[in-house]
Amino acid sequence: MRQSVRIWGAGIAAAAVVAGSVGAAVAVTSPSPVRHQPAAAAPAFTAKASTKSVRAWEQFRVRGVARNLAPGSRVTLQQKLSGRSWTTLPASMNTNSRSKYNMRVVLGMKGHNKLRLVDNSRRVVSPVMDVFVR
C-alpha cells in the first residue's frame, strides 16, 4: 500500500510540474490585452420649457440636464427675437449634483421668443425652445 501512495504522489507531482510549465509558456506567449478608452462623449444640454405660451411678465420654467458637464457648471439663458442675434439674459444658475437645472424665467417682450441655454464657456448650446409671449 505504501508503494501505491508513493506512485500516486509522484504522479501528482509530475502533473503539477507539467501543468506549471505549460501555463508559464502560455503566459509568456500570450499578448497583454490592449485597453482602449472610449472617446469622451461630447457635452450636451436637454432643455424644455414648461409652457409654449405665456402672458407678458408671467413666470414659467426651463428645465433639463447638462450631459457630460461637471455638476455645478453654470448655465445661462439666451433669447433671440425675430431678425436679431442671440442676447444673453440675466438668468443663470449652476447645475445640481446630478447635472440637472430648473430655472425660473420671466419674459416681457411680446411675440415669438426663441430661447436656448449655453454653458459658461459658450461651447455647449441647448436645442432652441419656442415660447410665445402674448
N, C-alpha and C positions, 0 to 999 in steps of 0.2 A: 504494500500500500504506500510506503514511503517513496518507492521508486515512481509510482504514478503521480504523486504530488509534485515530485521534482520535475518530471517531464511536463506536467501541466503548467507549473510555474515558469519553466524555461520557455514554453510555447507562448505564454502571455507576454513575457519579457521581449521575445523576438518580435512579436506582433507590434508591440509598442514602439520598438526601435524602427521597424519598417514604416509604420504609420507616421511617426515623427519625422522621418527623413522625407517622406512623400509630402507631408504638409509643409515642411520647410521649403521644398523645391517649388511648390505651388505658390507659396507666399513670396518667394524671390522673383518668380517669373511673372506673376500677375501684376498688371499695371495699377497704379494707385488711381482711385476714382477721381475724375475731374469734376469739381463742383462749379456749376455756372450759376452766378447770382442773377436772378431775374431783373430785368430792367425796371427801374423805379417808375411807377405809374405816374402819369402827368397829373398835377393838381387840377381840380375842377370844382365848380360850385353846382349845387342844385338850388333852385330858388322858386318860390311860389308865393304869389300874393293871396291874401285871404279873400279878396273880392276882385271883381273885374270893373266895378263901377262904384264910385263914392261921391258924396257931396263935397263941395269945397270945404276945406279945413276939418273934414271928418277923418278920424283915425282908423287905420287898417294896419295889418301886419304883413311883413315879408319874412318867411322862414325857410330854412333849408339846411344843408350840410356842406361844409367845406371839405371835400375829399382830398386826401393826401397832403393836407396842410397841417402844420402843428397846432395842437389845441392852444387857444389863446391868441391865434392870429387875428389881426384887425381886418374887418371887412367894412367897406364904405359904400354908400348908396349913390348912384349916379342917375341923372334924369336927362332925357332927350325930348325936346319938343319938336314939332314938325319943322323941318328945314334948318335946324340948329345942330350944333355939336354937343357932345356929352358934357354935362355940367355936374361937378361934384357937389352933393348936397351936404348940409351939416348934420348928417345922420350916419353914425358909425358905431361899431361895437366890436368887442372881442368874442371869439367863439368860445363855447364852454369846453369842458374836459373831454367831451365826445365829438368835438369839432362841429357842433350844431349852433345855429343862431336863430333868434326870434326877435325881430326888430319892429318897433312901433314907428309908423310913418304917417305924416300929415302933409297933404299937398293942397296948395291954394290956387295953382294955375289951372284954369278951366280948359277942358279939351282933352285930346288924346295924349297921354303921357306914356313914354317908354321908360322903363326902369331896369337897371341892372346893378349887380354888386361886383366890386373889384377888391382884390386884396391890397394890402398896404404898398406892395412893390409894383402894383398895376400890371402884373404879368398874368394873373388869372382873372377871367371875366365870366360871370354867370350868363345863362341864357336870358334873353330880353323878356320882360314881363310887360304886358299891356294893361294899363289902368286908365279908365275914362273918368275924368272929374267933371261933374255937372254943376 
